[in-house]
Amino acid sequence: MLRTITLGSCVSVQGIFVKDMPDGRIAVKVDDTVYAGKPVSRKN
């Protein structure tokens, strides 16, 4: 599943969901790199 996270205040990363972290962040994979950050909430 494709997910978007924020790193810092203005950098967003979109990649394949890897896992949920205990502190509320999620990890996504882009090519060979795994990034962890706060998930972007979905708009309804």
Sequence and secondary structure as in RCSB ss.txt:
>XXXX:A:sequence
MLRTITLGSCVSVQGIFVKDMPDGRIAVKVDDTVYAGKPVSRKN
>XXXX:A:secstr
 EEEEEETTTEEEEEEEEEE TTS EEEEETTEEEEEEE     
